[in-house]
Amino acid sequence: MSSKIVENIVWVILGILYLLTFRYEDSVVFLDVGQGDATLIQKGNVQMLVDGGPDDSVLYQLQKYMPMYDRRIEYVLLTHPHDDHLMGLLRVLERYEVGEILYYPVCYENENYEYLLQSYGNTRKVGAGDTIRLEDIEVKILWPVLKRDAVGCVKQFDGNLNNDSLVIQFEYMNKRFLLMGDIESNVETLLLTQQIVSSKYDILKAGHHCSKSSSSETFINIVSPSVAVCSVAKENSFGHPSSETLNIFSKYNVQYLLTYKEGNIQIK
């Protein structure tokens, strides 16, 4: 028997073993995609991917939680169209069948954002008050407010695109999750004063890569998470995470996890 035939037989056996042994895990995974955001919410073989990071790193990370034969993601959600959240989603859309692309239609000149909106017909505008059901998980959009009768794109809230990030909340595996996109402290204050967010979350995906412009002391004190996740690259040019922010977490006994140190952070 030739070595080539033996090699092929080995690959077939390995493939069969993979198919027999792979098991989906109900979990929320904050993916290590460098200086960007990507979060996988998985319930059995049903998934929502929130943001995709800055490049194709997300494809490698998804393979760890989705078998090679599962080429469908039910929802992808773009919190806002900065490239460190958007570019990986474009790579995902090339490789996977996606049920719906959820986004907030903020006005922003970016050729990659324009490509997304012009190239795919399965986009859906979402805003505060919308709920997306992922099996028995209700993913609630808390911010920003979408004027339902608006035509075209929506003017930025305050000229800072970070503050037009979709903020989402859901309960899963007996835990409360709050994902803040890149929201900064002035909108955090608004979310508190209008009682849009409440206290006692278990897991916080902290805003804007744990920069000093987000996760204010008042916000962390009231929201009171057990764990804060910072999606961040090692030695990035932005100085994230901020030592000020990490000190606030420590002051309020919030365990903080950094993706560049921990790798993928899986909550299950």
Secondary structure, DSSP 4 states (H G I P E B T S, - for coil): --HHHHHHHHHHHHHHHHHHH-----EEEE---SSS--EEEEETTEEEEE---SSTHHHHHHTTTS-TT--EEEEEEES---HHHHHHHHHHHHHSEEEEEEE--B----HHHHHHHHH-S-EEE--TT-EEEETTEEEEEEES---TT--S-B--SSS-GGGG--EEEEEETTEEEEE-TT--HHHHHHHHHTTSS-S--SEEE-GGGG-TTSS-HHHHHHH--SEEEE---TT-TT-PSPHHHHHHHHHTT-EEEEHHHHSSEEE-
